[in-house]
Amino acid sequence: MDYLKELGVVPSIAEPVVIFCDNNGAIAQAKEPRSHHHSKHILRRYHLLRDMVTRGDCRMDRVSSAENTADPLTKPMSQIAHTQHLDKMGLRSMVIGFRSSGRLLGR
């Protein structure tokens, strides 16, 4: 494991993992150990993230919805915004077509 740390493959255990979120309610739930009015239905055993934040294993940071790279995976958006977010994730479209004969076209 130390060898992997030296290579930089495994992030430092000393630093908390940063989780970016565009939902203020979710950030408040993770950061504040008290019970919230709208979350009484959530059982304590499901507060894993809150426990991890309290221990210092991870940290919740706010990100604007426009900058939230995970949005294409969770909601519909314009093609331009979708493409920009996919580029940030390093994903590209793979265009494959078929001829009328049924033969595969591609690059």
N, C-alpha and C positions, 0 to 999 in steps of 0.2 A: 504494500500500500504506500509506503514512503517513497518508493521509486516512482509510482504514478504521480504523487504530489510534486516531486522534483520536476517531472516532465510537464507539469501544469495540466494534466488530464483531469485530475480530481480537484475541484475548488477547495480553497482553504477551509478547514473546519472551524477556524477561529472566527471567520466572518459569517454572519447569518445569510441565508439564501434570501434574495430579494424577490418578492412576488408583487407584480404590478397589477393594479386593479382600478377600474373606472367607476366602481360602485361605492359611494360613501357609506352606505349602510353596512356593506360587507366589511369594509375597513374598520368601522366602529365596532362591529361584532368581534373582529379578531383582536383588536387592541384593548378593549375594555372588558375586564372580567365580570362585571356586574350583569345582571339580567336586564334585557330591554323589553319594553312593553309589547312590541310586535314580534318578539321571538320566544314567548313563553312556551310555544308548542315544540321548540327544539330541545330534545333531551340532552342532558349534560354529556353523555358519552359521545355525542356527535361533535363536540367542540374541540376536535383534534387540532385544527389550525390555531385556535385561541391558545391552547396549551403550548404549541410550538413557538408562538410569538412570545408568550410569557417566559419560556425557558431560554429564549434568545436564539433558537435554531433558525428562525426565519423572521423576516421583516416585511410588513405591508406598506407599499408606497403607492401614492395616487398617480394615475396617468390619465390624461384627457382621453375622451372617447375617440377623438380624431387620431391619436397616437397609439391606440390600443391595437397592437399587432395581431392579437388573437381574434379580433372581431369577424374576419371572414369565416371563422370556424363556428361562430355562434349566432350570427344574424345576417339577414340580407342587406346588401349595400350596393351602391352604384358600381358599374364596371370599373371606372377609373380608380375609385377608392379600393375596391377589391384587388385590382392589379398591383397597386402601390403596396398594400399590406402583404400580398404574396411575395413581392420582391424583397421586402424586409425580412421575411422568413426564409428567403433563399429558394422559394418554390417557383417553378416555371410550368407553363402550359405544355402539354404534349398533344400535338394535333395528329390524329390518325384518321384517315378516311378510307372509304371502300369504293372501288369502281363498280359500275353496274354489273360487271361479271363476277363480283364477289371477291376479287383479289384485293389484298391489303395495299394501301398506298401509305407511304411514310418517308421519312428522311433517312 
